[in-house]
Amino acid sequence: MVNMVLGAGSGMGAAVAHELASRGAIIVADINLSSVEALAAAIRGDVTAVQCDITSQRHVDAVFAGVTTLDALVIAAGVSGTQASGRRILDVNLVGYARVLEAAEPLLAKGSVAVCFASQSGYMVPDRPDLFKVLDDPLAPDLIEKLNAFYDVDIAALSYQLSKRGVHRLVRRLAKTWGEKGARILSLSPGINDTPMNRSDEAKNPVMQEMIKASPLGRRGTPQEIAKVTAFLVSEGASLMTGSDVLVDGGMSTILPTNVWDGWFKSAAQ
């Protein structure tokens, strides 16, 4: 059985790789090959570093080539609202995840488990059954065009939130299929963490610092805290957990605004 962490090049993904290394053979993958090569050298042991852009079917197929069964699969790859366009965010954070999970399905065995990184911000998306009907088919070739009928997908912050809500829903839908093979699948929603990506986001969005101060614990999370929760979720201790999202956000979701999407929906889709 093989463990795999995608998006392991830095931050939470790298911390997860370190935490799971004791489980046995592990593949660490990232769009930045040099970062996971350095990670593999630091971890030592039975570690394989692979380049993978999860928006590329060729890259995803290459990661799974030669793997016969999966133990733990953690998808921590992603881009934020300050790093990319709204379309790129959807392609990486949602479509890419769906692509990886589709490739993993033939390898599932009893005990296999996946943890897909989402975000507390996914809870800021209002319930819209018509929107979710489109969102729930992430591998549709016209996904972006259909979503654009509801809101301007080039608004990166909204596309980021929607991509994370899409991961919540993707995991919930796949739980039955995975369960039939004795496998589990979960999403994990961090809040604001002390990672290079979040520090960059904070510098561009000072309101994030106010959110940290206003949250129940009043601080950022750490990659190590997220990694320890991930390690629990893929362990036997979490054997009854599947199809759900696990918030690991220091309670920040309790103070999130609920009206962010007000005024952004296009009238044609209402």
Helices and strands as residue ranges (DSSP letters): E 2-6, H 11-20, G 21-23, E 26-30, H 33-43, E 47-51, H 57-64, E 70-75, H 86-90, I 91-96, H 97-104, G 105-107, E 113-117, G 120-124, H 129-135, H 143-148, H 156-179, E 184-190, H 196-204, H 207-214, H 223-233, G 236-238, E 245-248, G 252-255, G 267-269
